[in-house]
Amino acid sequence: MTPVMVATMVLCFALSVSVAVSIGLASILGIQVANANMLISVKEMFNSINKFPLAAIPFFILAGNLMETGGISRRLVEFAKSIVGGVQGGLPMTCVLTCMIFAAVSGSSVATTFAIGAILIPALIKHGYPTAYAAALQATSAELGVIIPPSIPMILYGVSAEVSIGELFIAGFGPGILISLALMLFVWAFCKWKGWGKNDGDGRMPFGKALWQAGWALLMPVIILGGIYGGIFTPTEASAVAVFYALVVGVVIYREIKPKDLYVILRKSVLSSAVIMFIIANAGLFAFLITRAGVPDAIGHWLQEVLKSPAMFLLGVNAALFIIGMFIETSAAIIVLAPILAPVAVHFGIDPVHFGLIMVVNLALGMITPPFGVNLFAACTVARISLDRIVKYLVPFVLVILACLLVITYVPWISLALRDLVYAK
């Protein structure tokens, strides 16, 4: 059964069939080969999405779309620009910093790409930056959307590996800040070298005025994250609070969301949520079948025999995840691989929360690596250029993220220090 499933999935990928359909078709054929009852497919697909924490996904997507339409994104850009926009290369640094702030609510890198890219990509082009560079920068910066909490992939890992989502969220701050600082340092040095961005400070608001205008927008992540770690509401409930807050700010305070906009916002959110849920349902069925076939145990034993130390295990897993992330959507990869790899990591003495951050950061790289990088497609759509044009600017960004990944992998306290402080027993 397992060889048929894997072969079918690989063949579908090669034929450019969508990830969700490829996984689902492979699972159905696996059931047929095993002569099992086809009702298993319906039952397990339903069970895969019938989990309370997954309710956070459509709410966070809706919150991100409300922020984009309601003027919150634009005010965050102006606020970030008032902080770092005055130096040479300040506009690319503004892109990174804005994505970091926006990520503290949206939970989605694609939502971050569209919401911030629609503002900053044209601004970067206007200031003389190459269009391809602007798109590559936006796609890379938006990766922070799944690393800075709240994060949809972290929710999926928590559900799949039975790890506390609250602990994953708090552990995501260290890696997120590390990557943000590394990217800002890199773009500053790169712009100095290229001679770009000498006029980035033009049109920059004073800090006080930008802070005043962005006050309601900046209060949003404080309420959401403060409520989660203050024990006021769960991460899932926080997603609903984020929607309510974004709606009130956009409609009542900023008055940029009109009644006619709500249909478009809801439709876009429903379509995005349906795509993710369809992937989760099919990946859940696939994971159930390979688990019943004993594949996770076999892989676990093989890894323990081949990779004798935690350091070698982490190196091997990172290499494998980097390749897998290029071809499989992040959500599907986490749902399929987390139940397999997390128990092996625990066997090697690796904290499952730390391992979750390694998986999320690594697979998030798949969002900015061809051929199936969703952030790349989103950024290219906003910039109206072809994918092949941004590759030469993309490679240095990928190398920066890889360097950060190695630090996150082998320096656990970056992920766990804040977690241990907040959840100290």
C-alpha positions in Angstrom: 0.0 0.0 0.0 2.7 2.5 1.0 4.8 2.2 -2.2 1.7 2.7 -4.3 0.7 5.8 -2.3 4.2 7.4 -2.4 4.6 6.6 -6.2 1.2 8.1 -7.0 1.9 11.2 -5.0 5.3 11.7 -6.6 3.8 11.1 -10.1 1.1 13.7 -9.4 3.6 16.2 -8.3 5.7 15.6 -11.4 2.5 16.3 -13.5 1.9 19.5 -11.6 -1.3 18.3 -10.0 -2.1 20.4 -6.9 -0.7 19.2 -3.6 -4.1 18.5 -1.9 -5.4 16.5 -4.9 -2.1 14.6 -5.2 -2.2 13.6 -1.5 -5.9 12.7 -1.6 -5.6 10.6 -4.8 -2.6 8.7 -3.4 -4.6 8.0 -0.2 -7.7 6.7 -2.1 -5.5 4.4 -4.2 -3.8 3.2 -1.1 -7.2 2.3 0.4 -8.2 0.5 -2.8 -4.9 -1.6 -2.9 -5.5 -2.6 0.8 -9.1 -3.6 0.0 -10.2 -1.4 2.9 -13.6 0.2 3.3 -13.8 3.5 1.4 -15.8 5.0 4.3 -12.4 5.3 6.0 -11.6 8.2 3.7 -14.6 10.2 4.7 -14.2 9.5 8.4 -10.5 10.3 8.6 -10.8 13.4 6.4 -13.6 14.7 8.7 -11.6 13.8 11.8 -8.6 15.7 10.5 -10.4 19.0 10.4 -12.8 18.4 13.3 -10.3 19.9 15.8 -11.1 23.0 17.8 -7.6 24.7 17.4 -8.0 24.6 13.6 -10.9 27.1 13.9 -8.2 29.7 14.4 -7.1 29.4 10.8 -10.1 31.0 9.0 -10.3 33.6 11.7 -6.7 34.7 11.4 -7.0 34.8 7.6 -10.1 36.9 7.9 -8.4 39.2 10.4 -5.5 39.7 8.0 -7.8 40.6 5.1 -9.7 43.1 7.3 -6.4 44.7 8.3 -5.4 45.1 4.7 -8.7 46.7 3.6 -9.2 48.7 6.9 -6.0 50.7 6.6 -4.2 49.0 9.5 -1.5 47.7 7.1 -0.8 51.2 5.7 -0.4 52.7 9.1 2.0 50.0 10.2 4.1 50.7 7.2 4.3 54.4 8.1 5.1 53.6 11.7 7.9 51.2 10.7 9.3 53.8 8.2 9.4 56.4 10.9 11.7 54.1 12.9 14.2 52.8 10.3 13.3 54.7 7.1 15.8 57.5 7.7 18.9 55.6 6.9 20.2 54.4 3.5 18.3 51.3 2.7 15.7 52.3 5.2 12.8 51.4 2.9 13.8 47.7 2.6 14.3 47.7 6.3 10.8 49.1 6.7 9.5 46.2 4.7 11.1 43.7 7.1 10.0 45.5 10.3 6.4 46.0 9.0 6.1 42.3 8.2 7.3 41.5 11.7 4.7 43.7 13.2 1.9 42.5 10.8 2.9 38.9 11.5 2.0 39.4 15.2 -1.7 39.3 14.1 -2.1 37.7 10.7 -0.5 34.3 11.2 -0.2 33.8 7.4 2.8 34.6 5.2 0.7 34.9 2.0 -1.7 37.4 3.7 1.4 39.4 4.8 2.8 39.3 1.2 -0.4 40.8 -0.3 -1.2 43.2 2.5 2.2 44.7 2.9 3.5 44.1 -0.6 0.6 46.0 -2.2 2.0 49.1 -0.3 5.7 48.6 -0.2 6.6 47.0 -3.6 5.3 50.1 -5.5 7.1 52.3 -3.0 10.4 50.5 -3.4 10.1 50.7 -7.2 9.3 54.4 -7.0 12.5 54.9 -4.9 14.6 53.3 -7.6 14.9 49.7 -6.4 14.7 47.0 -9.1 11.3 45.5 -9.3 12.7 42.0 -9.0 14.6 43.0 -5.8 11.4 44.5 -4.3 9.5 41.3 -5.0 12.2 39.0 -3.6 12.5 41.2 -0.5 8.7 41.2 0.1 8.4 37.4 -0.4 11.3 36.8 2.1 10.1 39.3 4.7 6.6 37.9 4.6 8.0 34.5 5.8 7.9 36.1 9.3 4.2 35.7 9.1 4.5 32.1 10.0 7.4 32.4 12.5 6.2 35.4 14.6 3.2 34.2 16.6 0.3 33.7 16.1 1.2 31.3 13.3 -1.0 28.9 11.4 1.8 26.3 10.8 2.5 26.4 14.6 -1.2 25.6 15.2 -1.0 22.7 12.8 2.2 21.4 14.4 0.7 21.7 17.9 -2.4 19.7 16.8 -0.4 17.1 14.8 2.4 16.5 17.4 0.2 17.1 20.5 2.3 20.0 21.7 1.1 23.1 23.5 0.2 25.8 21.0 0.7 28.5 23.6 4.3 27.3 24.2 5.0 27.2 20.5 3.7 30.7 20.1 5.9 32.1 22.9 8.9 30.2 21.6 8.4 31.7 18.1 9.5 35.2 19.3 13.2 34.4 19.6 13.6 32.9 16.1 11.3 35.6 14.6 13.3 38.5 16.1 16.6 36.8 15.1 15.6 36.4 11.5 14.1 40.0 11.4 17.4 41.5 12.7 19.5 39.4 10.3 17.4 40.5 7.3 17.5 44.1 8.3 21.3 44.0 8.7 21.7 42.3 5.4 19.5 44.7 3.4 21.2 47.7 5.0 24.7 46.3 4.0 23.5 45.3 0.6 22.0 48.7 -0.2 25.2 50.4 1.1 27.2 48.2 -1.3 24.9 48.8 -4.3 24.4 52.5 -3.5 20.6 52.2 -3.4 18.2 54.0 -1.1 20.0 57.3 -0.5 16.6 59.1 -0.6 14.6 56.5 1.4 13.8 59.1 4.0 11.8 61.3 1.6 8.2 61.6 2.8 8.9 60.0 6.1 6.6 60.9 9.0 7.9 62.1 12.4 7.9 59.2 14.8 5.3 60.8 17.1 2.8 61.5 14.4 3.3 57.9 12.9 2.9 56.4 16.4 -0.3 58.4 17.0 -1.8 57.4 13.6 -0.8 53.7 14.1 -1.9 53.6 17.8 -5.0 51.5 17.2 -3.2 49.2 14.8 -0.3 48.6 17.2 -2.7 47.9 20.1 -4.0 44.9 18.2 -1.0 42.5 18.7 -0.8 43.7 22.3 -4.4 42.7 23.0 -4.2 39.4 21.1 -0.8 38.2 22.5 -1.4 39.7 25.9 -4.8 37.9 26.1 -3.2 34.6 25.2 -0.3 34.7 27.7 -2.4 36.4 30.3 -4.8 33.5 30.3 -7.8 35.5 29.2 -8.4 33.5 26.1 -7.0 30.6 24.2 -5.1 31.0 20.8 -8.3 29.9 19.0 -10.4 32.4 20.9 -7.8 35.0 20.2 -8.3 34.6 16.4 -12.0 35.6 16.9 -11.0 38.5 19.0 -8.6 39.6 16.2 -11.4 39.6 13.7 -13.7 41.6 15.9 -11.0 44.2 16.7 -9.9 44.5 13.1 -13.6 45.0 12.0 -14.2 47.6 14.7 -11.0 49.6 13.9 -11.6 49.4 10.1 -15.3 50.3 10.2 -15.8 52.6 13.2 -12.4 54.2 13.9 -10.5 54.4 10.6 -13.8 54.2 8.5 -12.0 52.6 5.5 -14.1 49.4 5.4 -17.4 50.1 3.7 -20.4 47.7 3.7 -19.8 46.8 0.1 -16.2 45.7 1.0 -17.3 43.1 3.4 -18.5 40.6 0.7 -15.1 40.8 -1.1 -13.2 40.4 2.2 -15.3 37.4 3.3 -15.2 35.7 -0.1 -11.4 36.0 -0.3 -11.1 34.7 3.3 -13.4 31.8 2.7 -11.5 30.7 -0.5 -8.2 30.9 1.3 -9.5 29.0 4.3 -11.1 26.3 2.1 -7.8 25.7 0.3 -5.9 25.2 3.6 -8.7 23.0 5.1 -8.8 20.8 2.0 -5.1 20.3 2.2 -5.4 19.4 5.9 -8.2 16.9 5.3 -6.3 15.1 2.6 -3.0 15.2 4.5 -4.8 13.8 7.6 -6.1 10.8 5.6 -2.6 10.2 4.2 -1.0 10.5 7.6 -3.6 8.0 9.1 -2.9 5.4 6.4 0.9 5.6 6.6 0.7 5.4 10.4 -1.5 2.3 10.2 1.0 0.8 7.8 3.8 1.3 10.4 5.8 3.8 8.4 6.5 6.3 11.2 7.8 3.6 13.5 10.0 2.2 10.7 11.4 5.6 9.8 11.9 6.3 13.5 13.9 3.1 14.0 15.9 3.8 10.8 16.8 7.3 11.9 17.9 6.1 15.3 20.2 3.6 13.7 21.7 5.8 11.0 21.8 9.1 12.9 23.5 8.3 16.2 23.5 11.7 17.8 21.0 14.6 18.2 23.3 16.9 16.2 23.4 14.5 13.3 19.7 13.9 13.5 18.9 17.6 13.4 21.3 18.1 10.4 19.7 15.2 8.5 16.2 16.4 9.3 17.0 20.0 8.2 18.4 18.8 4.9 15.4 16.6 4.3 12.9 19.3 5.3 14.6 21.9 3.1 14.2 19.7 0.0 10.6 18.6 1.0 9.6 22.2 1.6 10.5 23.1 -2.1 7.9 20.7 -3.4 5.2 20.3 -0.7 3.0 23.0 0.8 4.0 23.9 4.4 0.7 22.9 6.0 0.6 19.5 4.3 4.2 18.8 5.1 3.7 19.6 8.8 0.6 17.5 9.2 2.2 14.5 7.5 5.7 14.7 9.0 5.2 16.1 12.5 3.7 12.9 13.9 6.6 10.9 12.3 9.5 13.1 13.3 8.5 14.6 16.7 8.6 11.3 18.6 12.1 10.6 17.2 13.2 14.1 18.2 12.0 13.4 21.8 13.9 10.1 21.8 17.1 12.1 21.1 16.3 14.4 24.0 15.2 17.3 21.8 12.4 19.5 23.3 9.3 19.0 21.1 8.7 22.8 21.2 12.2 23.5 20.0 11.8 20.9 17.3 8.5 22.5 16.2 10.2 25.8 15.7 12.9 24.1 13.6 10.3 22.5 11.4 8.3 25.7 11.0 11.3 27.8 10.1 12.7 25.2 7.7 9.4 24.5 5.9 8.7 28.3 5.8 11.8 28.4 3.5 9.7 26.4 1.1 7.5 29.4 0.7 10.4 31.4 -0.9 12.1 28.6 -2.9 11.1 27.5 -6.4 9.3 25.7 -7.8 6.3 25.9 -5.5 7.1 28.9 -3.2 3.6 30.4 -2.6 5.2 33.7 -1.3 7.1 34.0 -4.6 3.9 33.7 -6.6 2.1 36.2 -4.4 4.9 38.7 -4.6 5.3 38.3 -8.4 1.5 38.8 -8.7 1.8 42.1 -6.8 4.9 43.2 -8.7 3.6 41.9 -12.0 6.8 40.1 -13.0 7.7 36.5 -13.9 9.2 34.2 -11.3 12.5 33.7 -13.1 13.4 37.4 -12.8 13.6 37.4 -9.0 15.8 34.3 -8.5 19.2 36.2 -8.6 18.0 38.5 -5.8 16.4 35.7 -3.9 19.5 33.5 -3.4 21.2 35.8 -0.8 18.0 36.1 1.2 17.6 32.3 1.3 21.2 32.0 2.5 20.5 34.5 5.3 17.5 32.5 6.5 19.5 29.2 6.3 22.2 30.7 8.5 19.6 31.8 11.0 18.0 28.3 10.8 21.4 26.7 11.8 21.7 29.0 14.8 18.1 28.3 15.8 18.7 24.5 15.4 21.9 24.3 17.5 21.2 27.1 20.0 18.0 25.9 21.7 17.8 28.8 24.2 16.8 31.2 21.3 13.5 29.3 21.1 13.2 28.1 24.7 14.4 30.9 27.0 11.2 33.0 26.8 9.1 29.8 26.9 10.9 28.7 30.1 10.5 32.1 31.6 6.8 32.4 30.9 5.9 28.8 31.7 8.4 28.4 34.7 7.0 25.9 37.1 
